[in-house]
Structure formats: C-alpha cells, structure tokens
Amino acid sequence: MVVDDNPVVRSGLTALLEASGDMDVVAEAGDGRNAVERAWQVMPDVVLLDVRMPRVDGVSAAEALSKISRVIMLTHVDEPAVVLSAIRNGAVGYLVHDAFTVDELLTAIRETVHNRAHPLSPAAVSALINEAKSGRAAAPPPRETPADRTRFGLSAREAEVMDLVTRGHTNRDIAVRLFLTEKTVKNHLNRIYAKLGVPNRASAIATWLGVLPG
C-alpha cells in the first residue's frame, strides 16, 4: 500500500512498483487515518508511508499500521527525532527520497517481505547510532560475557568485524586491524548479513546495536 498526500507521488510509486513484475499495489491513501482504515481492509504485506500528511501524520499512523503490516517510511524528512519516533512506533525501515535508486527501493521491499530486513537511508542510520550511543553513555557499561559476543549466532571473529563496522571502519581498515585480506572481510560480512537477516551494512549496524524491532 502506498500512503502519501501528494497524488503525483502516489501515482508515480504505484506505476513503478507494478512495473516491477512481482508487486501489486492493493491500495493507496492520502493521510494516516485513511491509511489505517484501508490497511485493515486489504491487509498489505508492506506499507510505504510518508511522514507529513493531513489529518493523521505518518509517524502517528505507523503505530497502528505496524500491527497490520511491515511499515517502511518513505519521505523527504530526515530529522533524527522524526526517524526515532517512527521506529519507536513500529516502522521497520526508513528511506529518504534521493538517497536510494529505484532498484534499491524494489530490493528493500522484497527483502522486507521475505527476509524481514530493515532498509535504512544513511540519515536514518546516523540517527539510530547516535541514539544508541547516547543511551549507552547514560547507563553504566555492561560487563561483557561470552554470550554477548555470540549474539545472533556470530562467531567471535564475526563479532569483532561487526564491532569495527559499527565504529565506521571500512573493509580495508578492518582487514589491516585484524590481519585479514579484504576478501576475507567481505566473506565475514556476507555471513554476518545472513545471520542477522539483513541485506546491507546499514541494516546490520542498526540491528547489531539493538535499536530496530524484529
């Protein structure tokens, strides 16, 4: 289902999705209230949801819609507070216009349905990481245990790689620090993505930091 108060945007998204060959747009809505009503009627797999709309905005509507479907925010709004509010209200992804290609959008929808992925634009990743860091700074650091290092079924080496990824290190940096080849780092990352059930680096970071719902 496509939810946006701009009819031109709705029409464009609908045409794009239906041209993909494996997606059907079962409903459209121009505001959050109508979106919830329509979602209960058609039970979509994914809702693409704008933020700023009349009557009920997207962030408010996300809470009800997330009980029906997997919600991906699709918007021009990249304010950290809005991103965090949307995620807290149940959105599983947050994509900012002009930060993704058509193919990336289609892949994000497919991965969300089939692999329960969390598609995130860079602005959303930054907001979530900053929130996680501020939350950790406010609380005493937990004592590390073996269970902490193997969450999601990651090996000790994979956990090391993932920790370096969340600190912003490139594959080359990680290879140098861990005395590995870049190809080995890439292989580790591919296994990490599979274990975390995510399609890319951004979603892996957010999932590893524990700031996204399942």
GUPAGU-259092 format. One record per residue: z negated, x negated, y of N, C-alpha, C in turn. Coordinates in Angstrom, 2 decimals. Layout:
N
nzz, nxx, nyy, cazz, caxx, cayy, czz, cxx, cyy
Z, X, Y, Z, X, Y, Z, X, Y
...
END
This chain:
214
nzz, nxx, nyy, cazz, caxx, cayy, czz, cxx, cyy
0.00, -0.84, -1.19, 0.00, 0.00, 0.00, 0.00, -0.88, 1.24
0.79, -0.51, 2.22, 0.91, -1.26, 3.47, 0.21, -0.49, 4.58
-0.74, -1.13, 5.25, -1.50, -0.47, 6.30, -1.38, -1.26, 7.60
-0.71, -0.68, 8.59, -0.53, -1.33, 9.89, -0.19, -0.25, 10.90
-0.75, -0.34, 12.11, -0.48, 0.71, 13.09, 0.89, 0.57, 13.73
1.58, -0.54, 13.49, 2.92, -0.74, 14.04, 3.95, -0.29, 13.00
4.68, 0.80, 13.28, 5.63, 1.31, 12.28, 6.75, 0.34, 11.96
7.11, -0.52, 12.92, 8.16, -1.51, 12.66, 7.67, -2.53, 11.64
6.43, -2.97, 11.80, 5.84, -3.92, 10.85, 5.74, -3.28, 9.47
5.28, -2.03, 9.43, 5.17, -1.34, 8.12, 6.52, -1.25, 7.43
7.52, -0.85, 8.18, 8.86, -0.72, 7.59, 9.39, -2.05, 7.10
9.16, -3.10, 7.90, 9.64, -4.42, 7.52, 8.96, -4.93, 6.25
7.65, -4.76, 6.18, 6.91, -5.19, 5.00, 7.33, -4.40, 3.77
7.49, -3.10, 3.95, 7.89, -2.24, 2.83, 9.24, -2.68, 2.28
10.20, -2.90, 3.17, 11.53, -3.33, 2.74, 11.47, -4.68, 2.03
10.67, -5.59, 2.57, 10.55, -6.92, 1.99, 9.95, -6.86, 0.58
8.89, -6.09, 0.43, 8.21, -6.01, -0.86, 9.08, -5.33, -1.91
9.74, -4.27, -1.53, 10.55, -3.54, -2.51, 11.80, -4.31, -2.89
12.23, -5.23, -2.01, 13.40, -6.06, -2.32, 13.04, -7.16, -3.31
11.76, -7.35, -3.56, 11.32, -8.43, -4.47, 11.72, -8.16, -5.91
11.89, -6.89, -6.24, 12.30, -6.54, -7.59, 11.17, -6.22, -8.55
9.94, -6.61, -8.21, 8.82, -6.32, -9.11, 7.65, -5.67, -8.40
7.89, -5.14, -7.20, 6.81, -4.47, -6.46, 7.31, -3.14, -5.91
6.43, -2.17, -5.91, 6.71, -0.87, -5.31, 5.65, -0.57, -4.27
6.06, -0.13, -3.10, 5.12, 0.31, -2.07, 4.86, 1.79, -2.31
3.67, 2.13, -2.76, 3.36, 3.50, -3.15, 2.88, 4.34, -1.97
2.51, 3.70, -0.86, 2.06, 4.46, 0.31, 2.00, 3.54, 1.52
2.03, 4.17, 2.70, 1.84, 3.48, 3.97, 0.79, 4.24, 4.77
0.15, 3.54, 5.70, -0.82, 4.20, 6.59, -0.85, 3.45, 7.91
-1.20, 4.18, 8.97, -1.22, 3.59, 10.30, -2.60, 3.38, 10.87
-3.63, 3.72, 10.12, -5.00, 3.47, 10.56, -5.92, 3.44, 9.34
-7.13, 2.94, 9.54, -8.04, 2.76, 8.42, -8.47, 4.04, 7.75
-8.67, 5.08, 8.51, -9.12, 6.34, 7.91, -8.07, 6.92, 7.00
-6.84, 6.96, 7.48, -5.75, 7.48, 6.65, -5.51, 6.59, 5.44
-5.73, 5.29, 5.62, -5.54, 4.36, 4.52, -6.48, 4.67, 3.35
-7.73, 4.94, 3.66, -8.70, 5.25, 2.61, -8.31, 6.54, 1.90
-7.92, 7.54, 2.66, -7.52, 8.82, 2.07, -6.32, 8.63, 1.14
-5.31, 7.89, 1.61, -4.10, 7.68, 0.81, -4.40, 6.82, -0.42
-5.27, 5.82, -0.26, -5.58, 4.94, -1.38, -6.21, 5.70, -2.54
-7.11, 6.65, -2.24, -7.71, 7.45, -3.30, -6.65, 8.29, -4.02
-5.60, 8.67, -3.31, -4.55, 9.49, -3.91, -3.62, 8.68, -4.81
-3.27, 7.46, -4.37, -2.24, 6.71, -5.09, -2.78, 5.52, -5.89
-4.04, 5.10, -5.64, -4.69, 4.01, -6.37, -3.81, 2.76, -6.47
-3.50, 2.13, -5.36, -2.63, 0.94, -5.38, -3.33, -0.27, -6.00
-2.53, -1.20, -6.51, -3.10, -2.44, -7.04, -3.58, -3.35, -5.91
-2.82, -3.36, -4.82, -3.15, -4.22, -3.66, -2.93, -3.43, -2.39
-3.82, -3.63, -1.42, -3.64, -3.08, -0.08, -3.46, -4.23, 0.89
-2.34, -4.23, 1.62, -2.13, -5.17, 2.72, -2.64, -4.49, 3.98
-3.66, -5.05, 4.61, -4.42, -4.34, 5.63, -4.48, -5.09, 6.95
-4.00, -4.46, 8.00, -4.09, -5.04, 9.35, -5.53, -4.93, 9.84
-5.88, -5.68, 10.88, -7.24, -5.66, 11.42, -7.40, -4.63, 12.52
-6.61, -4.76, 13.58, -6.81, -3.91, 14.75, -5.92, -2.68, 14.69
-6.56, -1.53, 14.48, -5.85, -0.26, 14.37, -6.70, 0.84, 15.00
-6.08, 1.97, 15.36, -6.85, 3.08, 15.95, -7.70, 3.80, 14.90
-8.59, 4.65, 15.39, -9.50, 5.47, 14.58, -10.49, 4.61, 13.79
-10.03, 4.00, 12.72, -10.88, 3.08, 11.95, -10.14, 1.77, 11.79
-10.76, 0.66, 12.21, -10.09, -0.64, 12.13, -10.08, -1.15, 10.69
-9.28, -2.20, 10.46, -9.11, -2.70, 9.11, -10.37, -3.30, 8.50
-11.15, -4.02, 9.31, -12.36, -4.64, 8.79, -13.33, -3.57, 8.30
-13.46, -2.49, 9.05, -14.34, -1.39, 8.63, -13.79, -0.70, 7.39
-12.48, -0.51, 7.35, -11.86, 0.19, 6.22, -11.90, -0.64, 4.95
-11.99, -1.96, 5.09, -11.96, -2.84, 3.91, -13.08, -2.52, 2.93
-14.23, -2.12, 3.45, -15.37, -1.85, 2.57, -15.06, -0.71, 1.60
-14.49, 0.38, 2.11, -14.15, 1.50, 1.23, -12.93, 1.18, 0.37
-11.95, 0.52, 0.96, -10.72, 0.23, 0.22, -10.97, -0.75, -0.93
-11.90, -1.67, -0.74, -12.17, -2.67, -1.78, -12.78, -2.05, -3.03
-13.29, -0.83, -2.92, -13.81, -0.13, -4.09, -12.68, 0.51, -4.89
-11.50, 0.57, -4.28, -10.35, 1.21, -4.92, -9.33, 0.18, -5.38
-9.17, -0.88, -4.60, -8.07, -1.82, -4.79, -8.50, -3.21, -4.35
-7.65, -4.19, -4.61, -7.87, -5.52, -4.05, -7.22, -5.57, -2.68
-7.98, -5.99, -1.69, -7.56, -5.90, -0.29, -7.22, -7.29, 0.24
-6.02, -7.42, 0.77, -5.62, -8.65, 1.47, -5.42, -8.30, 2.95
-6.20, -8.91, 3.82, -5.98, -8.72, 5.25, -4.69, -9.43, 5.63
-3.84, -8.74, 6.38, -2.55, -9.29, 6.82, -2.43, -9.01, 8.31
-2.64, -10.01, 9.15, -2.89, -9.76, 10.55, -2.54, -10.97, 11.42
-2.50, -10.73, 12.73, -2.35, -11.84, 13.69, -3.72, -12.37, 14.10
-4.78, -11.68, 13.76, -6.12, -12.05, 14.20, -6.67, -13.19, 13.33
-7.04, -14.30, 13.97, -7.57, -15.43, 13.20, -8.96, -15.85, 13.67
-9.68, -14.94, 14.31, -11.02, -15.25, 14.81, -11.98, -15.39, 13.62
-12.77, -16.48, 13.57, -13.67, -16.71, 12.43, -14.61, -15.54, 12.15
-15.14, -14.92, 13.19, -16.08, -13.81, 12.97, -15.40, -12.64, 12.28
-14.13, -12.40, 12.63, -13.38, -11.30, 12.01, -13.09, -11.64, 10.55
-12.69, -12.89, 10.29, -12.42, -13.32, 8.92, -13.65, -13.11, 8.05
-14.79, -13.58, 8.53, -16.03, -13.47, 7.75, -16.42, -12.01, 7.51
-16.27, -11.18, 8.54, -16.61, -9.77, 8.39, -15.73, -9.10, 7.35
-14.44, -9.42, 7.38, -13.51, -8.83, 6.42, -13.86, -9.23, 4.99
-14.17, -10.51, 4.78, -14.54, -11.00, 3.45, -15.83, -10.35, 2.98
-16.81, -10.27, 3.90, -18.08, -9.63, 3.53, -17.89, -8.17, 3.18
-16.89, -7.54, 3.77, -16.64, -6.12, 3.48, -15.77, -5.93, 2.24
-15.46, -7.00, 1.56, -14.78, -6.85, 0.27, -13.36, -7.35, 0.18
-12.75, -7.79, 1.29, -11.39, -8.32, 1.22, -11.38, -9.56, 0.34
-10.37, -9.68, -0.51, -10.29, -10.84, -1.41, -9.36, -11.91, -0.86
-8.66, -11.61, 0.22, -7.75, -12.57, 0.83, -7.59, -12.30, 2.31
-7.12, -13.32, 3.04, -6.93, -13.17, 4.49, -5.74, -14.03, 4.89
-4.63, -13.37, 5.23, -3.41, -14.06, 5.62, -3.08, -13.78, 7.08
-2.80, -14.84, 7.82, -2.48, -14.73, 9.25, -0.97, -14.87, 9.42
-0.36, -13.91, 10.12, 1.08, -13.95, 10.35, 1.50, -15.30, 10.93
2.68, -15.76, 10.54, 3.25, -17.04, 10.97, 2.61, -18.23, 10.27
1.67, -17.99, 9.35, 1.04, -19.09, 8.61, 1.49, -19.09, 7.15
2.48, -18.25, 6.82, 2.97, -18.19, 5.44, 4.43, -17.78, 5.46
5.15, -18.12, 4.39, 6.54, -17.72, 4.24, 6.61, -16.43, 3.45
7.79, -15.85, 3.39, 7.99, -14.64, 2.59, 7.65, -14.91, 1.13
8.14, -16.01, 0.61, 7.87, -16.35, -0.79, 6.37, -16.52, -1.03
5.69, -17.13, -0.08, 4.24, -17.33, -0.23, 3.50, -16.00, -0.22
3.96, -15.06, 0.60, 3.33, -13.73, 0.62, 3.52, -13.03, -0.73
4.74, -13.07, -1.24, 5.01, -12.42, -2.53, 4.19, -13.06, -3.65
4.11, -14.39, -3.62, 3.31, -15.10, -4.63, 1.83, -14.73, -4.50
1.36, -14.62, -3.26, -0.04, -14.26, -3.03, -0.36, -12.90, -3.63
0.53, -11.95, -3.46, 0.30, -10.60, -4.01, 0.29, -10.65, -5.53
1.27, -11.34, -6.11, 1.33, -11.43, -7.58, 0.08, -12.10, -8.14
-0.32, -13.20, -7.53, -1.49, -13.93, -8.02, -2.77, -13.11, -7.85
-2.82, -12.32, -6.80, -3.99, -11.47, -6.58, -4.11, -10.41, -7.68
-2.97, -9.86, -8.07, -2.97, -8.82, -9.11, -3.22, -9.42, -10.49
-2.48, -10.46, -10.82, -2.50, -10.97, -12.20, -3.61, -11.99, -12.47
-3.99, -12.77, -11.45, -4.97, -13.84, -11.67, -6.21, -13.70, -10.80
-6.32, -12.57, -10.09, -7.47, -12.33, -9.23, -7.70, -13.48, -8.26
-6.59, -13.97, -7.68, -6.65, -15.09, -6.74, -7.14, -14.62, -5.36
-7.41, -15.60, -4.50, -7.88, -15.33, -3.14, -6.95, -16.02, -2.14
-5.84, -15.38, -1.76, -4.92, -16.02, -0.82, -5.54, -16.13, 0.58
-5.49, -17.34, 1.13, -6.12, -17.58, 2.43, -5.24, -18.45, 3.30
-5.09, -18.06, 4.56, -4.43, -18.91, 5.53, -5.41, -20.00, 5.98
-4.90, -21.10, 6.53, -5.79, -22.19, 6.96, -6.92, -21.75, 7.88
-6.65, -20.82, 8.80, -7.70, -20.35, 9.71, -8.83, -19.67, 8.95
-8.48, -18.94, 7.89, -9.50, -18.27, 7.09, -10.31, -19.28, 6.29
-9.64, -20.29, 5.75, -10.34, -21.33, 5.01, -11.36, -22.03, 5.91
-10.93, -22.37, 7.13, -11.83, -23.05, 8.07, -13.06, -22.20, 8.37
-12.85, -20.90, 8.58, -13.97, -20.01, 8.88, -14.96, -19.96, 7.72
-14.45, -19.89, 6.50, -15.31, -19.79, 5.33, -16.06, -21.10, 5.07
-15.36, -22.22, 5.24, -16.02, -23.50, 5.03, -17.11, -23.73, 6.07
-16.82, -23.41, 7.32, -17.83, -23.58, 8.38, -19.04, -22.69, 8.12
-18.80, -21.49, 7.62, -19.89, -20.58, 7.31, -20.74, -21.15, 6.16
-20.06, -21.68, 5.15, -20.79, -22.25, 4.02, -21.62, -23.45, 4.46
-21.05, -24.28, 5.32, -21.77, -25.46, 5.80, -22.98, -25.06, 6.64
-22.80, -24.07, 7.50, -23.92, -23.65, 8.35, -25.02, -23.02, 7.51
-24.63, -22.31, 6.45, -25.62, -21.72, 5.56, -26.39, -22.78, 4.80
-25.71, -23.83, 4.39, -26.39, -24.91, 3.68, -27.31, -25.69, 4.61
-26.89, -25.82, 5.88, -27.72, -26.56, 6.84, -29.01, -25.82, 7.13
-28.97, -24.49, 7.03, -30.14, -23.68, 7.37, -31.16, -23.66, 6.23
-30.73, -24.01, 5.04, -31.63, -23.97, 3.87, -31.84, -25.37, 3.33
-32.98, -25.63, 2.68, -33.18, -26.95, 2.08, -32.15, -27.20, 0.99
-31.62, -28.41, 0.89, -30.58, -28.68, -0.11, -31.10, -28.48, -1.52
-30.37, -27.75, -2.37, -30.83, -27.52, -3.74, -30.78, -28.81, -4.54
-31.69, -28.93, -5.50, -31.69, -30.11, -6.37, -30.53, -29.97, -7.35
-29.74, -31.01, -7.44, -28.55, -30.95, -8.28, -28.92, -31.04, -9.75
-28.32, -30.20, -10.57, -28.58, -30.21, -12.00, -27.27, -30.32, -12.74
-27.28, -30.68, -14.03, -26.02, -30.74, -14.78, -25.25, -29.44, -14.73
-25.98, -28.31, -14.73, -25.29, -27.01, -14.69, -24.51, -26.86, -13.40
-25.07, -27.37, -12.29, -24.38, -27.27, -11.01, -23.04, -28.01, -11.06
-23.02, -29.16, -11.76, -21.83, -30.00, -11.78, -20.76, -29.45, -12.71
-21.07, -28.51, -13.56, -20.08, -28.00, -14.50, -19.81, -26.51, -14.31
-20.16, -25.97, -13.15, -19.88, -24.55, -12.93, -18.38, -24.31, -13.01
-18.01, -23.14, -13.42, -16.62, -22.75, -13.66, -16.03, -23.51, -14.85
-16.86, -24.24, -15.59, -16.34, -24.98, -16.73, -15.66, -26.27, -16.38
-15.84, -26.76, -15.15, -15.23, -28.02, -14.75, -15.95, -29.19, -15.41
-15.18, -30.20, -15.77, -15.78, -31.43, -16.29, -16.43, -32.18, -15.12
-17.22, -33.21, -15.45, -17.87, -33.99, -14.40, -16.84, -34.61, -13.46
-15.74, -35.12, -14.03, -14.69, -35.73, -13.20, -14.01, -34.68, -12.33
-13.72, -33.51, -12.89, -13.09, -32.44, -12.11, -14.00, -32.00, -10.97
-15.30, -31.96, -11.23, -16.25, -31.59, -10.18, -16.25, -32.63, -9.07
-16.14, -33.91, -9.43, -16.04, -34.97, -8.42, -14.81, -34.78, -7.56
-13.69, -34.50, -8.21, -12.44, -34.27, -7.47, -12.59, -33.09, -6.53
-13.17, -32.00, -7.02, -13.30, -30.80, -6.22, -14.21, -31.02, -5.02
-15.29, -31.78, -5.21, -16.18, -32.08, -4.09, -15.45, -32.84, -3.00
-14.61, -33.78, -3.40, -13.85, -34.56, -2.41, -12.80, -33.69, -1.72
-12.21, -32.77, -2.47, -11.25, -31.83, -1.86, -11.91, -31.01, -0.76
-13.12, -30.52, -1.03, -13.80, -29.68, -0.03, -14.20, -30.48, 1.20
-14.25, -31.80, 1.08, -14.58, -32.64, 2.24, -13.34, -33.02, 3.03
-12.18, -32.51, 2.60, -10.95, -32.73, 3.36, -10.13, -33.93, 2.94
-10.47, -34.57, 1.82, -9.73, -35.75, 1.38, -8.39, -35.36, 0.77
-7.37, -36.16, 1.02, -6.06, -35.95, 0.43, -6.06, -36.46, -1.01
-4.99, -36.13, -1.74, -4.87, -36.62, -3.12, -4.91, -38.15, -3.16
-4.26, -38.78, -2.18, -4.24, -40.24, -2.15, -5.65, -40.80, -1.92
-6.38, -40.19, -0.98, -7.76, -40.63, -0.72, -8.61, -40.52, -1.99
-8.45, -39.37, -2.68, -9.25, -39.13, -3.89, -8.91, -40.16, -4.95
-7.62, -40.46, -5.09, -7.19, -41.45, -6.09, -7.83, -42.81, -5.81
-7.85, -43.22, -4.55, -8.44, -44.51, -4.19, -9.94, -44.53, -4.46
-10.62, -43.44, -4.05, -12.08, -43.38, -4.20, -12.51, -43.37, -5.67
-11.72, -42.70, -6.51, -12.11, -42.55, -7.91, -11.36, -43.49, -8.85
-10.57, -44.42, -8.25, -9.82, -45.40, -9.04, -8.89, -44.71, -10.03
-8.15, -43.73, -9.51, -7.19, -42.99, -10.31, -5.81, -43.11, -9.69
-4.78, -42.68, -10.43, -3.46, -42.55, -9.84, -3.34, -41.18, -9.19
-2.42, -41.05, -8.23, -2.22, -39.74, -7.59, -1.78, -38.69, -8.62
-0.99, -39.12, -9.60, -0.55, -38.17, -10.63, -1.74, -37.64, -11.41
-2.70, -38.51, -11.70, -3.89, -38.06, -12.43, -4.70, -37.08, -11.59
-4.80, -37.34, -10.29, -5.50, -36.42, -9.40, -4.81, -35.06, -9.41
-3.48, -35.05, -9.34, -2.73, -33.79, -9.36, -2.97, -33.04, -10.67
-3.02, -33.78, -11.78, -3.29, -33.15, -13.07, -4.68, -32.52, -13.09
-5.66, -33.24, -12.54, -7.01, -32.69, -12.44, -7.00, -31.41, -11.62
-6.29, -31.43, -10.50, -6.26, -30.25, -9.61, -5.62, -29.06, -10.30
-4.55, -29.29, -11.05, -3.91, -28.18, -11.77, -4.87, -27.55, -12.77
-5.67, -28.39, -13.46, -6.66, -27.86, -14.41, -7.77, -27.12, -13.66
-8.16, -27.65, -12.50, -9.20, -27.01, -11.68, -8.73, -25.63, -11.23
-7.49, -25.53, -10.74, -6.97, -24.24, -10.29, -7.01, -23.23, -11.44
-6.64, -23.68, -12.63, -6.62, -22.77, -13.78, -8.03, -22.29, -14.11
-9.00, -23.18, -14.08, -10.37, -22.82, -14.42, -11.00, -21.92, -13.36
-10.66, -22.16, -12.09, -11.21, -21.34, -11.02, -10.45, -20.03, -10.84
-9.25, -19.95, -11.47, -8.44, -18.75, -11.36, -7.84, -18.58, -9.98
-7.39, -19.71, -9.40, -6.84, -19.68, -8.05, -5.46, -20.33, -8.04
-4.63, -20.01, -7.02, -3.27, -20.55, -7.00, -3.10, -21.82, -6.19
-4.06, -22.15, -5.35, -3.83, -23.27, -4.44, -5.12, -23.91, -3.96
-4.97, -24.97, -3.17, -6.09, -25.77, -2.68, -7.05, -24.94, -1.83
-6.49, -24.11, -0.93, -7.32, -23.32, -0.03, -8.23, -22.37, -0.80
-7.67, -21.65, -1.75, -8.48, -20.72, -2.54, -9.50, -21.46, -3.40
-9.12, -22.64, -3.89, -10.04, -23.42, -4.71, -11.26, -23.84, -3.88
-11.02, -24.27, -2.64, -12.13, -24.68, -1.77, -13.09, -23.52, -1.54
-12.54, -22.39, -1.18, -13.40, -21.24, -0.87, -14.17, -20.77, -2.10
-13.51, -20.76, -3.26, -14.19, -20.34, -4.49, -15.26, -21.34, -4.89
-14.96, -22.63, -4.80, -15.91, -23.68, -5.17, -17.15, -23.62, -4.30
-16.97, -23.28, -3.00, -18.11, -23.19, -2.09, -18.87, -21.88, -2.26
-18.34, -20.97, -3.07, -19.07, -19.74, -3.37, -19.08, -18.75, -2.24
-18.01, -18.70, -1.42, -18.02, -17.79, -0.27, -16.98, -16.68, -0.42
-16.40, -16.52, -1.60, -15.48, -15.43, -1.86, -15.94, -14.61, -3.04
-15.67, -13.27, -3.00, -16.01, -12.43, -4.16, -15.08, -12.72, -5.32
-15.46, -12.24, -6.50, -14.62, -12.46, -7.68, -13.45, -11.53, -7.71
END
